[in-house]
Amino acid sequence: MCLDNFIKNLRYLRKKHGFSQPFIAEKCNKKSYTTIQKWETGGAEPSLKDVLLLSKIYGVGIDEFVKEDLEMKDCLPKADSNNPKTKEESLVEDFRKLNSEGQKNAAKIVKSFTTDPDYAATSQEEEAARSSA
């Protein structure tokens, strides 16, 4: 088991959902919340049965639970049906987070890509991008 991500995810998901260690202990049929503490600190490993139960409680797949850093994944921008962001909107949002020096350098980099034939869009690609936006 990839313990580093699993341990981080245990604590992160519990806090994200607003659950206490005693609550999770009860849901996992454990006598004491210290079992959950040990899982979250790497002092003990849950059984496969407990991992299955935890994945159901938090609504994540076991593979995701064990292999991914879910806190980092939640920090990544996502577009949803209620607030679809275009690539351009995301880029502009990121650009605005830069200081003036960062914006100057980012603009130079983008300019260099737009003049490079390997990266510059053809008129057909530009038209397709406009019609899909």
C-alpha positions in Angstrom: 0.0 0.0 0.0 1.3 3.5 -0.8 1.2 4.7 2.8 2.2 8.3 2.3 -0.8 9.2 0.2 -3.1 6.9 2.1 -2.2 8.5 5.5 -2.5 12.1 4.1 -5.9 11.2 2.5 -7.3 9.6 5.7 -6.8 12.9 7.6 -7.7 15.2 4.7 -11.0 13.4 3.9 -12.0 13.2 7.5 -11.5 16.9 8.0 -13.0 17.8 4.6 -16.2 16.0 5.6 -16.2 17.5 9.1 -15.9 14.1 10.8 -14.3 13.5 14.1 -12.0 10.5 14.8 -14.6 9.1 17.3 -17.2 9.3 14.5 -15.0 7.4 12.0 -14.1 4.8 14.7 -17.8 4.2 15.3 -18.5 3.8 11.6 -15.6 1.3 11.3 -16.8 -0.6 14.4 -13.7 0.2 16.4 -13.7 0.5 20.2 -11.7 3.7 20.3 -10.8 6.6 18.2 -7.1 5.9 18.9 -7.3 3.3 16.2 -8.1 6.1 13.7 -5.3 8.2 15.2 -2.8 5.4 14.6 -4.0 5.0 11.0 -3.6 8.8 10.4 -0.1 8.8 11.8 1.1 5.6 10.2 1.4 3.9 13.6 -0.9 1.1 12.3 -2.5 0.0 9.0 -6.2 -0.7 8.5 -7.3 -4.0 7.2 -8.5 -4.3 3.6 -12.0 -4.5 5.0 -11.5 -1.2 6.8 -10.0 0.4 3.7 -13.1 -0.7 1.7 -15.4 0.8 4.4 -13.4 4.1 4.5 -13.6 4.4 0.8 -17.4 4.0 1.0 -17.7 6.5 3.8 -15.7 9.1 1.9 -17.1 8.2 -1.6 -13.7 7.6 -3.2 -12.4 4.6 -5.0 -9.8 2.5 -3.3 -7.2 3.1 -6.1 -7.7 6.8 -5.8 -7.6 6.7 -1.9 -4.3 4.8 -1.9 -2.4 6.2 -4.9 -3.4 9.8 -5.3 -2.9 12.9 -3.2 -6.6 13.9 -2.9 -6.0 17.3 -1.3 -3.7 18.3 -4.2 -6.3 17.0 -6.6 -9.0 19.1 -5.0 -6.9 22.2 -5.4 -6.6 21.8 -9.1 -9.1 23.9 -11.1 -12.0 22.0 -12.6 -14.8 23.1 -14.8 -18.3 21.8 -14.0 -21.6 22.1 -15.7 -22.7 25.0 -13.4 -19.5 27.0 -14.0 -17.7 25.8 -17.1 -14.4 27.6 -17.5 -12.7 27.8 -20.8 -9.0 27.2 -21.1 -8.6 30.9 -21.9 -10.5 31.9 -18.7 -8.3 29.7 -16.6 -5.1 31.1 -18.2 -6.3 34.7 -17.7 -7.1 33.9 -14.1 -3.6 32.3 -13.6 -2.0 35.3 -15.4 -3.7 37.7 -13.0 -2.1 35.9 -10.0 1.4 36.8 -11.3 3.2 40.0 -10.2 4.2 42.5 -13.0 7.6 40.7 -13.6 5.8 37.4 -13.9 3.2 38.8 -16.3 6.0 40.3 -18.4 7.8 37.0 -18.7 4.6 35.0 -19.3 3.7 37.4 -22.1 7.1 36.9 -23.7 6.8 33.1 -23.5 3.3 33.1 -25.1 4.5 35.5 -27.8 7.3 33.2 -28.7 4.9 30.2 -29.0 2.5 32.2 -31.2 5.2 33.0 -33.7 6.6 29.4 -33.7 5.0 27.4 -36.6 5.2 24.2 -34.5 2.8 25.8 -31.9 0.8 28.5 -33.7 -2.7 27.5 -34.6 -3.7 27.4 -38.2 -6.7 29.5 -39.4 -8.8 26.3 -39.4 -7.8 25.5 -35.7 -8.6 29.1 -34.7 -12.0 28.9 -36.3 -12.8 25.6 -34.6 -11.7 27.1 -31.2 -13.9 30.1 -31.7 -17.0 28.0 -32.7 -16.6 25.7 -29.7 -16.2 28.5 -27.1 
